[in-house]
Amino acid sequence: MSLYAKYVLPRLIDFAMSSKATTAERTRLIPLASGVVLEIGAGSALNLPFYGPAVRKLYALDPSRELWRLGRRRVQDVPFPIEFLQSSAESIPLGTATMDTVVSTWTLCTIPDPSAALEEMRRVLRPHGTLVFIEHGSSPDARVRAWQKRLNPLWKRVAGGCHLDRQIERLIGRAGFQISTLERGYGEGLKPFVYLYRGLARPANQT
Ligand SMILES: C[S@@+](CC[C@H](N)C(=O)[O-])C[C@H]1O[C@@H](n2cnc3c(N)ncnc32)[C@H](O)[C@@H]1O
């Protein structure tokens, strides 16, 4: 791993993901998590302050221990137990149907194999469990999409593998989820970077 990836990138991610706009998005959706929760790509623990009293335990999964360490101070103030799993979402070290909620925020853009990761998320969710997601991805506007395509190669190198134009809704649906709530639209910032998909999904074939 390069020095940039190990020491510089985690600080850049922590800084960029702490913006007012991302915090406002977290405030709306993270309180919906309940029970035993798995957060995918937990990063520097920026969602922690927004979990509500219905959370019993949090598994925070991320391949980067450096990023998680940057969020140490946030971990101290939380009333439920937290277990950090240094792992990739494509292979989640948890049992089948053991989680009440899976949370993924600004992470499907970066995971190398998002389909495999989503299938793993569905596997670990209980049949009536919920996937809570806030992701950025492909814009519906052709001109913006063209910019996303143009910027992708450079952006991936700078931003730790982040893709600007992933088809978030399609990826979630194809992995066997039924999306129950979805809001799409531009957040704050330059359009290619901020087309957001926020919502809730359940494992399909559950009523
Ligand atoms: C843009 S950051 C978002 C961090 C955090 N979810 C947030 O909302 O602030 C992307 C995160 O995805 C994580 N990530 C990268 N590859 C991953 C993988 N294969 N499995 C799980 N997480 C991964 C990164 O380490 C990083 O924490």
The ligand as a Tripos MOL2 file, in Angstrom:
@<TRIPOS>MOLECULE
LIG
   27    29     1     0     0
SMALL
NO_CHARGES

@<TRIPOS>ATOM
      1 C1        -16.0120    7.6040    0.9530 C.3       1 LIG1
      2 S1        -15.6200    6.5630    2.2980 S.3       1 LIG1
      3 C2        -17.1370    6.6140    3.2320 C.3       1 LIG1
      4 C3        -16.9180    6.3040    4.6840 C.3       1 LIG1
      5 C4        -18.1830    6.2480    5.5510 C.3       1 LIG1
      6 N1        -19.1070    5.2320    5.0710 N.3       1 LIG1
      7 C5        -18.8720    7.5750    5.6510 C.2       1 LIG1
      8 O1        -20.0920    7.6630    5.4090 O.co2     1 LIG1
      9 O2        -18.1920    8.5500    6.0230 O.co2     1 LIG1
     10 C6        -15.6380    4.9310    1.5720 C.3       1 LIG1
     11 C7        -15.3680    3.8440    2.5880 C.3       1 LIG1
     12 O3        -15.4340    2.5700    1.9520 O.3       1 LIG1
     13 C8        -14.4340    1.7570    2.5450 C.3       1 LIG1
     14 N2        -14.1680    0.5990    1.6780 N.ar      1 LIG1
     15 C9        -13.3210    0.5260    0.6230 C.ar      1 LIG1
     16 N3        -13.3170   -0.7330    0.1310 N.ar      1 LIG1
     17 C10       -14.1680   -1.4620    0.8860 C.ar      1 LIG1
     18 C11       -14.5780   -2.8170    0.8850 C.ar      1 LIG1
     19 N4        -14.1170   -3.7050   -0.0170 N.pl3     1 LIG1
     20 N5        -15.4500   -3.2210    1.8300 N.ar      1 LIG1
     21 C12       -15.9450   -2.3530    2.7470 C.ar      1 LIG1
     22 N6        -15.6050   -1.0470    2.7910 N.ar      1 LIG1
     23 C13       -14.7250   -0.6170    1.8700 C.ar      1 LIG1
     24 C14       -13.2680    2.7160    2.7030 C.3       1 LIG1
     25 O4        -12.2630    2.2200    3.5610 O.3       1 LIG1
     26 C15       -13.9920    3.9290    3.2430 C.3       1 LIG1
     27 O5        -14.1390    3.8750    4.6290 O.3       1 LIG1
@<TRIPOS>BOND
     1     1     2 1
     2     2     3 1
     3     2    10 1
     4     3     4 1
     5     4     5 1
     6     5     6 1
     7     5     7 1
     8     7     8 2
     9     7     9 1
    10    10    11 1
    11    11    12 1
    12    11    26 1
    13    12    13 1
    14    13    14 1
    15    13    24 1
    16    14    15 ar
    17    14    23 ar
    18    15    16 ar
    19    16    17 ar
    20    17    18 ar
    21    17    23 ar
    22    18    19 1
    23    18    20 ar
    24    20    21 ar
    25    21    22 ar
    26    22    23 ar
    27    24    25 1
    28    24    26 1
    29    26    27 1
@<TRIPOS>SUBSTRUCTURE
     1 LIG1         1 GROUP 0 **** ****
